[in-house]
Amino acid sequence: MMNDSVKERLIVALDVESGTKALELYARLRDHAGMFKIGMQLFTAAGPRVVRDLVSAGARIFLDLKFHDIPNTVAAAGVEAARLGVTMFNVHALGGAEMMRRTREAITEVSEREGLKRPLLIGVTVLTSADAAVLSEVGLPSDPEELVERLSGLVQTCGLDGVVASPREIALVRALAGQSKFLIVTPGVRPTGAAAHDQKRIMTPAQAISAGADYLVMGRAILEADKPERAATEIIEEMAQALSFKS
């Protein structure tokens, strides 16, 4: 069924305070999403063990730690992410070309040598909480689209598998990538009528899918719902409807 394939494109953000809670949510939502995101909060609270526990339970994990450091340090961290068995992890594109290339090379080499499945490696462009004012504060080009375009091009040149980009820049990145299998992972997605919280550049699931996103990352809209399973199902149905209009 179409919805079974569409659900693989939904990533549930396990932005919770403990490994126990994360495992509980995975048990409830494992049939309603294709991947689960472990970000800074959960990783800081529960460490690598929660990644191993979820992978052992059958979860496909997106490790969202936005590695950004000197090339050797990030490459070494990428190797450990591969050894944890994550499906996908990210680095911050502002770390530069050498950092991204060396990380890609390191995870490819260790995966081949140790018989691991190589994780997808994607680059973070501009956070969805950042607008022109925020970028100006830190001395970056004040137009988010301009910076996303530049960083996406750099990520692609370095041979990474895709980018994290806000809904508002999906079409721009898709046009830049052309027909290549360049993934766009999109946070900042909110169901119609939901609160924006601290996200500034947002869209609905249908809008994001129609614009060309490959994966949608959603957390609070599902986790804070009275019935998380039902909330996830409704999001998948909205995504499926948008895909049917595209085909």
C-alpha positions as CSV (number, residue, x, y, z in Angstrom):
1,M,0.0,0.0,0.0
2,M,1.1,3.5,-0.7
3,N,1.0,4.6,2.9
4,D,3.4,1.9,3.9
5,S,6.0,3.3,1.6
6,V,5.2,6.9,2.6
7,K,5.7,6.2,6.3
8,E,9.4,5.4,5.5
9,R,9.8,9.1,4.7
10,L,8.6,10.2,8.2
11,I,11.3,10.7,10.9
12,V,10.0,11.0,14.4
13,A,12.2,13.2,16.6
14,L,12.8,11.5,20.0
15,D,13.4,14.7,21.8
16,V,12.8,13.3,25.3
17,E,14.8,13.2,28.5
18,S,15.6,9.5,29.0
19,G,16.4,6.3,27.1
20,T,13.5,4.6,28.8
21,K,11.0,7.2,27.4
22,A,12.6,6.9,24.0
23,L,12.3,3.1,23.9
24,E,8.6,3.4,25.0
25,L,7.9,5.8,22.2
26,Y,9.7,3.7,19.7
27,A,7.5,0.7,20.7
28,R,4.4,2.7,20.2
29,L,5.4,4.4,17.0
30,R,7.6,1.8,15.2
31,D,4.8,0.9,12.8
32,H,4.0,4.6,12.1
33,A,7.4,6.0,11.0
34,G,10.4,4.8,9.0
35,M,13.2,6.4,11.1
36,F,13.7,7.9,14.5
37,K,15.9,10.9,15.3
38,I,18.2,11.1,18.3
39,G,19.3,14.6,18.9
40,M,21.4,16.5,21.5
41,Q,18.9,16.3,24.4
42,L,18.5,12.5,24.3
43,F,22.1,11.8,23.4
44,T,23.4,14.0,26.3
45,A,21.0,12.3,28.7
46,A,21.4,8.7,27.7
47,G,24.6,8.5,25.6
48,P,25.5,6.0,22.9
49,R,23.7,3.2,24.8
50,V,20.3,4.5,23.8
51,V,21.4,4.4,20.1
52,R,22.6,0.8,20.5
53,D,19.4,-0.2,22.4
54,L,17.2,1.3,19.7
55,V,19.2,-0.2,16.8
56,S,19.0,-3.6,18.6
57,A,15.3,-3.2,18.8
58,G,15.1,-2.7,15.1
59,A,15.0,1.1,14.8
60,R,16.6,3.0,11.9
61,I,18.3,6.0,13.6
62,F,19.1,9.5,12.3
63,L,21.8,10.7,14.7
64,D,21.3,14.5,14.7
65,L,24.3,15.9,16.5
66,K,25.5,18.3,13.8
67,F,29.2,17.6,14.1
68,H,31.2,20.7,13.6
69,D,34.9,20.6,14.6
70,I,38.3,20.2,13.0
71,P,38.3,17.6,10.2
72,N,40.1,14.9,12.1
73,T,37.8,15.1,15.1
74,V,34.6,15.0,13.0
75,A,35.9,12.2,10.9
76,A,36.7,10.1,14.0
77,A,33.2,10.9,15.4
78,G,31.7,9.8,12.1
79,V,33.5,6.5,12.3
80,E,32.0,5.9,15.8
81,A,28.5,6.8,14.4
82,A,28.9,4.2,11.7
83,R,30.0,1.6,14.4
84,L,26.8,2.4,16.4
85,G,24.8,1.3,13.4
86,V,22.9,4.5,12.7
87,T,21.2,4.8,9.3
88,M,22.0,8.5,8.9
89,F,23.9,11.3,10.7
90,N,24.8,14.9,10.0
91,V,27.7,17.4,10.1
92,H,27.4,21.1,9.8
93,A,28.3,22.4,6.4
94,L,29.9,25.5,7.9
95,G,32.7,23.2,9.0
96,G,34.0,23.4,5.5
97,A,34.9,21.1,2.6
98,E,37.9,19.3,4.1
99,M,35.9,18.3,7.2
100,M,33.0,16.9,5.1
101,R,35.3,15.1,2.6
102,R,37.4,13.5,5.3
103,T,34.3,12.4,7.2
104,R,32.8,10.8,4.1
105,E,36.1,9.0,3.3
106,A,36.5,7.8,6.9
107,I,33.0,6.3,7.2
108,T,33.3,4.7,3.7
109,E,36.6,3.1,4.7
110,V,35.6,1.8,8.1
111,S,32.3,0.5,6.7
112,E,34.1,-1.5,4.0
113,R,36.8,-2.8,6.4
114,E,34.5,-3.8,9.2
115,G,31.6,-5.0,7.1
116,L,29.2,-2.3,8.3
117,K,26.4,-0.7,6.3
118,R,27.6,2.7,5.5
119,P,25.4,5.4,7.0
120,L,24.0,8.2,5.0
121,L,25.9,11.4,5.6
122,I,24.1,14.7,5.2
123,G,25.1,18.4,5.8
124,V,23.2,20.9,7.8
125,T,22.8,24.2,6.0
126,V,20.9,26.9,8.0
127,L,18.9,26.1,11.1
128,T,15.2,26.5,10.8
129,S,15.3,28.9,13.8
130,A,17.6,31.2,11.9
131,D,16.2,34.2,10.0
132,A,17.9,37.2,8.4
133,A,18.4,38.9,11.8
134,V,20.1,35.9,13.3
135,L,22.4,35.4,10.4
136,S,23.3,39.1,10.5
137,E,24.2,38.8,14.2
138,V,26.9,36.3,13.5
139,G,28.2,38.0,10.3
140,L,26.8,35.7,7.7
141,P,24.9,36.7,4.5
142,S,21.6,38.0,5.8
143,D,19.5,36.1,3.2
144,P,18.9,32.5,4.4
145,E,18.3,31.3,0.8
146,E,21.6,32.7,-0.4
147,L,23.5,30.8,2.3
148,V,21.5,27.6,1.9
149,E,22.3,27.6,-1.9
150,R,26.0,28.1,-1.3
151,L,26.3,25.5,1.4
152,S,24.1,22.9,-0.5
153,G,26.4,23.3,-3.5
154,L,29.4,22.7,-1.2
155,V,27.8,19.6,0.4
156,Q,27.1,18.1,-3.0
157,T,30.6,18.9,-4.3
158,C,32.1,17.1,-1.2
159,G,30.1,13.9,-2.2
160,L,27.7,13.8,0.8
161,D,24.3,12.2,0.4
162,G,22.2,15.2,1.0
163,V,21.3,18.2,3.2
164,V,19.1,19.3,6.0
165,A,17.2,22.3,4.8
166,S,14.1,24.2,5.9
167,P,10.9,23.8,4.0
168,R,11.3,27.2,2.4
169,E,14.6,26.2,0.7
170,I,13.5,22.7,-0.6
171,A,12.7,23.8,-4.1
172,L,16.0,25.8,-4.3
173,V,18.0,22.8,-3.2
174,R,16.2,20.4,-5.5
175,A,16.8,22.7,-8.5
176,L,20.5,22.9,-7.6
177,A,20.8,19.1,-7.2
178,G,19.2,18.4,-10.5
179,Q,18.3,14.8,-11.2
180,S,20.9,13.3,-8.8
181,K,19.9,11.2,-5.8
182,F,20.6,14.1,-3.4
183,L,18.5,13.8,-0.3
184,I,16.6,16.6,1.4
185,V,15.8,16.1,5.0
186,T,13.4,18.7,6.3
187,P,12.6,19.8,9.8
188,G,10.4,22.8,10.6
189,V,7.3,20.9,9.4
190,R,4.0,21.5,11.2
191,P,0.5,20.1,10.6
192,T,-2.0,22.7,9.6
193,G,-3.0,24.7,12.7
194,A,-0.1,23.6,14.9
195,A,2.1,26.0,16.8
196,A,5.3,27.1,15.1
197,H,7.2,27.1,18.5
198,D,10.8,28.3,17.8
199,Q,10.8,27.5,14.1
200,K,10.7,30.5,11.7
201,R,10.7,28.9,8.2
202,I,8.0,26.3,8.3
203,M,5.5,24.4,6.0
204,T,2.8,21.8,6.4
205,P,3.7,18.1,5.6
206,A,1.8,18.3,2.3
207,Q,3.6,21.5,1.2
208,A,7.0,20.1,2.1
209,I,6.5,16.9,0.2
210,S,5.1,18.8,-2.8
211,A,8.1,21.0,-2.8
212,G,10.4,18.0,-3.1
213,A,11.5,16.9,0.4
214,D,12.6,13.3,0.8
215,Y,12.2,13.0,4.6
216,L,10.2,15.0,7.1
217,V,11.4,15.3,10.7
218,M,8.6,15.9,13.2
219,G,8.7,15.8,16.9
220,R,6.3,17.8,19.1
221,A,3.4,17.6,16.8
222,I,3.5,13.8,17.3
223,L,4.9,13.4,20.8
224,E,2.7,16.0,22.4
225,A,-0.5,14.8,20.8
226,D,-3.1,13.0,22.9
227,K,-2.8,10.0,20.6
228,P,0.7,10.0,19.0
229,E,0.0,7.0,16.8
230,R,-3.1,8.8,15.4
231,A,-1.1,12.0,14.9
232,A,1.6,10.1,12.9
233,T,-1.1,8.4,10.8
234,E,-2.7,11.7,9.9
235,I,0.6,13.1,8.9
236,I,1.4,10.1,6.7
237,E,-2.1,10.4,5.1
238,E,-1.4,14.1,4.3
239,M,2.0,13.2,2.8
240,A,0.5,10.4,0.7
241,Q,-2.2,12.7,-0.6
242,A,0.5,15.3,-1.7
243,L,2.5,12.5,-3.4
244,S,-0.6,11.3,-5.3
245,F,-1.0,14.8,-6.7
246,K,2.6,14.9,-7.8
247,S,2.4,11.5,-9.6
